[in-house]
Structures are given as C-alpha cells and as structure tokens.
Amino acid sequence: MRVALFSESYEPVQNGVAISVRTLADELRGRRHRVYIVAPHYPDHTDTIPFVLRVPSMLTPLNPSYALPFPWFPRLRREFKRLAPDVLHSHTPFFLGLLAARLSRRDEIPLVSTYHTLYNHYGHYLFFLPPPAIENLLDWWIPEYYNRCADVIVPSRVAEESLRSYGVTVPITIIPTGVPIPPAEYLEEEARMRARERWNVPPDARMLLYVGRLAREKNIELTLDSFACVAPQFPDARLLVIGSGPHEEACRAYADTLPCGDRIIFAGMVPRHELDPVYAAADLFVFGSSTETQGLVIAEARAAGTPCVVVNEGGAGETVQHEEDGLVVAANVEAFSEAIRSLLGDSFRLCKMREACLRNTRRYTPSAMTERVLSVYQHAIETRHLENADANSRQ
C-alpha cells in the first residue's frame, strides 16, 4: 500500500503529534508499505529518513517554534501524479490538511484524518481574535473539514465526543497512539541511576516527573502546587520538569515563589530517545492537563513501568487503569496532592502498580495501533471503489 501522511507537526518539532506520525510511518515501513510524509520546511533541519516531502513554510512571531506551511504547493501536486498513493492521511485540519483534501478531491484518493487536538482549548494562541470569533470559526471548520473524510481516527472517547458535538457524522474509530516497549537495559538500575545523576537527584530520593510542553493549557501550576503540598511530608522528594514552551518562564518564576522551589528542577527539552531511562527513574509520573486527547507521555511512562497520577478531565486518563497502573483523580490540588501522597507513602502499592504498568503497556504497542490503522485505510479504499463503481453504473 502507498500512504501519504500530512502533518504540520513533524521533526524537528517534538510533541505528541510528531511522535505519533513518526511511529506510524516507521511501523508501516516495517511492514513494507510505501510511506510519504508531507511536512513543513525548516531551514536548519536535515531529514534522516527518505520520502519526506517538505512544503515551503515560514516562521512567525505568533509561534516561532512551529513553521507555518503554505496550503498550496504545485510541485507536490504534480509529484503525486507520479507517486499515486492509495490513501491520504492528514494529521491536521488546517494548512496541510487542506492540501491533502484538495489532492483527495482532484485525484479521487480516499482521505483519512486523525483528530489529535481539542482545538477549543488552544484559542489563546489566536490572541488577536475575540473568543466568540474563534468559537464560530471552529464550529464552521471542524465539521466542514472532517465530514470530507472517509474515516476519522481519534485517540480517545473524549476526542470522539468532541467531533460529534461539532456535527461530524462520518465513521470515527478510536485508536490510541502506540508506544514502543523500551529495551530492557533502559529500565535496569544502572540506567535509572545515571538518569538521576544527570540532574543531581539522590538515588534514594522520591522523584516525581512531568514531561511535556510548558504551555498554559497544560495546567502545570496544578502539578507545582500539588508538589508544594506533599513536599513537607517527603523532604527528600524532587520534581523533575522536562520540556519547554511559551509558559516556561512563568512556570519557573512561579516555582521560585514556592517553599519547595529549590527541589523543582526544570530540565528543558530532552530528546525522545533519551527519555525511557528518565521515565523509569521516576517513582511517579504526574500530569495535570485536562486538555489532552490522549496524553502520549502517559503511555511512555507506563511503558517504562512508571505509574501515573492524572486528572479525570480530557482524554489523558482513558488508558490509565485506576488503582491498577495509576490514579485518575479530580482536577484540583487537594485530590491531586492526596493521590501523590498516598502512593509515595506506600512502597508496596507503588511496586504492584509498576508491575501492572509493564503488563498493561502491551495493549498499546505500535504494532497493535498500526494493525487497526491499516483496517481503517482498507475500509476507506474499499468504500471509494464502491462509490466509483456506483457512479460509473449510473452513467
């Protein structure tokens, strides 16, 4: 099968969408499918894998880390005549998603899309538009775009409910993003101790971990405030925060005002291939965001054997087995800090959760994900063939 993936978030960008696209591409190629990736151009980036088609783009002051691609690219449209993909798979409903939709319509290629993001929680990035205008824009564009697709993939029930609330009527399939099981040596004590030494975390200290963008919608303050609540009871505890983003400076400043601020470590960005021992080194992964469609970092922590405390809003907690491999609690400081306190104070319970994490992660491998995605592709292709045959019979 020949598949073209369209994504505005792709390398060198590090986020859940970019990881999801690369994971799917690698798995499809491992099964001998031909995969083309269409992504924005970054001037200082060189691709390490073939068949990545870069679209002319520009960097803007609004979000300087993310290139803004142009939704038209005549050379790509000519190239697709030669490549002849069987299915197009967009990972955004905007610029490159629009390009995919145009190619789908022109060449009669089925279009599948993944709805990765609850866009209504990201309106503050369009600060130049009043909230009612943003809401009206989404109310119009979300169903306008996704109802053009043969099928839509979502990572959670929350994402499906979001699309249905906008009036999307096409078939929707829930497929969480798969996460590779880390090599055993990354989870061994030596690797975990090296990860702690990197940030001067003592071997016996309790270590909490957050990984993700530092942005307003991630609700980092809930994690910081909850750590401040439990810190007096666990004077050796550390909170390691990995990631960067537009809210980083504000988070650092806020942490400095907390009595435990000297035990909060802001590590900045860490490449994904270095994270597995860090996940494994933590006693607990803490994630207070209520705006996720899935929270890929939760699956990454689980794959390394680290239980999570997450909130019961958004899609972050859907793959967490409450009281088995993590805790799903209300999105307030009292509940979140009490969950952290209860696990840090019970080493036996935490150990049993680690075992459950390593057991449960096998449900969410890239192989399992790709098997289901291929079924969606096949259904979209067969549906298009039937539609074409029906149209031809009526001529």
Secondary structure as UniProt FT lines:
FT   STRAND          2..6
FT   TURN            11..12
FT   HELIX           16..30
FT   TURN            31..32
FT   STRAND          34..40
FT   TURN            43..44
FT   STRAND          52..55
FT   STRAND          57..59
FT   TURN            61..62
FT   TURN            64..65
FT   STRAND          67..69
FT   HELIX           74..83
FT   STRAND          87..90
FT   HELIX           95..107
FT   STRAND          111..114
FT   HELIX           119..121
FT   HELIX           123..126
FT   TURN            127..128
FT   HELIX           131..146
FT   TURN            147..148
FT   STRAND          151..154
FT   HELIX           157..166
FT   STRAND          172..174
FT   HELIX           184..187
FT   HELIX           189..198
FT   TURN            199..200
FT   TURN            203..204
FT   STRAND          207..211
FT   HELIX           216..218
FT   HELIX           220..230
FT   TURN            231..233
FT   TURN            235..236
FT   STRAND          238..242
FT   TURN            246..247
FT   HELIX           248..256
FT   TURN            259..260
FT   HELIX           261..263
FT   STRAND          264..268
FT   HELIX           272..274
FT   HELIX           276..281
FT   STRAND          284..287
FT   HELIX           296..303
FT   TURN            304..305
FT   STRAND          308..311
FT   TURN            316..319
FT   TURN            323..325
FT   STRAND          326..329
FT   HELIX           333..344
FT   HELIX           347..360
FT   HELIX           361..364
FT   HELIX           366..393
//
